[in-house]
Amino acid sequence: MSDPKLVYSLEIRLLDLEKKVSDLEKQIDGLTAGRKASGSPGYAPLPAMLLKRMGDGENPVRAIRQFRLMTQRELGDRSGIRPNHISAIERGMSYGLKTAKRLAEALEVQVDLLLK
């Protein structure tokens, strides 16, 4: 009653989907490798492509936050800075050393990366 060609075709598609899921999981693991648990003593080095983006003029807070896969709300919760203030900073509003230190600690980077 079942068509062997159809069953074979579906099995091939299933194997292809499983391979794609596995590849995506590996990519996610690679992306999240830079995001470390809060409170860790050392900082993981940032990849060259991220430093290049910042060198090309992208806002460092936004670039690092996105690399860490954080929302503005998560960054706000970690740093104690309101998300709307973080949004303004990412749009170019200036900020002081105290804010930079709080953001750097929450983003797990050195403060000098956030100071222009």
C-alpha positions in Angstrom: 0.0 0.0 0.0 2.9 2.4 0.6 5.1 3.7 -2.3 8.7 2.7 -1.7 9.9 5.7 -3.7 7.9 8.1 -1.5 9.2 6.5 1.7 12.8 6.7 0.5 12.3 10.3 -0.6 10.9 11.2 2.8 13.8 9.4 4.6 16.3 11.4 2.5 14.5 14.7 3.4 14.5 13.7 7.0 18.2 13.0 7.0 18.9 16.3 5.2 16.8 18.2 7.9 18.7 16.4 10.7 22.0 17.5 9.1 20.8 21.1 8.8 19.6 21.1 12.4 23.0 19.8 13.5 24.8 22.4 11.5 22.7 25.2 13.0 23.3 23.9 16.6 27.0 24.0 15.9 26.7 27.6 14.7 24.7 28.6 17.8 27.3 27.0 20.0 30.0 29.0 18.2 28.0 32.2 18.7 27.2 31.6 22.3 30.8 30.6 23.2 31.6 34.3 23.6 28.8 34.8 26.1 30.0 33.7 29.5 28.2 33.3 32.7 27.8 36.4 34.8 30.4 37.0 37.5 33.2 35.2 35.8 36.6 36.6 36.7 38.2 36.8 33.2 36.9 38.1 29.9 36.8 36.0 26.7 38.6 37.8 23.8 36.3 39.4 21.3 36.5 38.2 17.7 38.3 40.3 15.0 35.1 40.8 13.0 33.5 42.4 16.0 36.4 44.7 16.6 36.4 45.6 12.9 32.7 46.5 13.1 33.4 48.8 16.1 36.4 50.2 14.2 34.2 51.0 11.2 32.0 53.2 13.4 29.3 50.8 14.8 28.4 51.7 18.4 30.5 49.4 20.7 27.7 48.9 23.3 25.3 47.7 20.6 27.9 45.6 18.8 29.1 43.8 21.9 25.5 43.5 23.3 24.4 41.8 20.1 27.5 39.6 20.1 26.6 38.5 23.6 23.1 37.8 22.3 21.6 40.1 24.9 18.5 42.3 24.6 18.6 45.9 25.8 16.4 44.7 28.7 18.9 42.0 29.7 21.7 44.5 29.6 19.7 46.8 31.7 19.0 44.1 34.2 22.7 43.2 34.4 24.0 46.8 34.5 21.2 48.6 36.5 20.7 51.0 33.6 17.2 51.5 32.2 16.7 50.0 28.7 15.6 53.3 27.3 18.9 54.8 28.5 20.8 52.0 26.8 18.8 52.6 23.6 19.8 56.3 23.7 23.5 55.3 24.3 23.4 53.0 21.3 22.0 55.8 19.2 25.0 58.0 20.2 24.1 59.8 23.4 27.2 60.5 25.5 27.7 58.8 28.8 30.2 59.1 31.7 32.8 56.8 33.2 30.5 55.4 35.9 28.0 54.3 33.2 30.8 52.9 31.1 32.1 50.8 34.0 28.6 49.4 34.7 28.1 48.6 31.0 31.6 47.1 30.7 31.0 44.8 33.7 27.6 43.7 32.4 29.1 43.1 28.9 32.2 41.4 30.3 34.6 43.7 28.4 37.3 46.2 29.4 36.0 49.7 29.9 38.3 51.2 27.3 36.4 49.4 24.5 33.3 51.4 25.4 35.0 54.8 25.7 35.4 56.7 22.5 
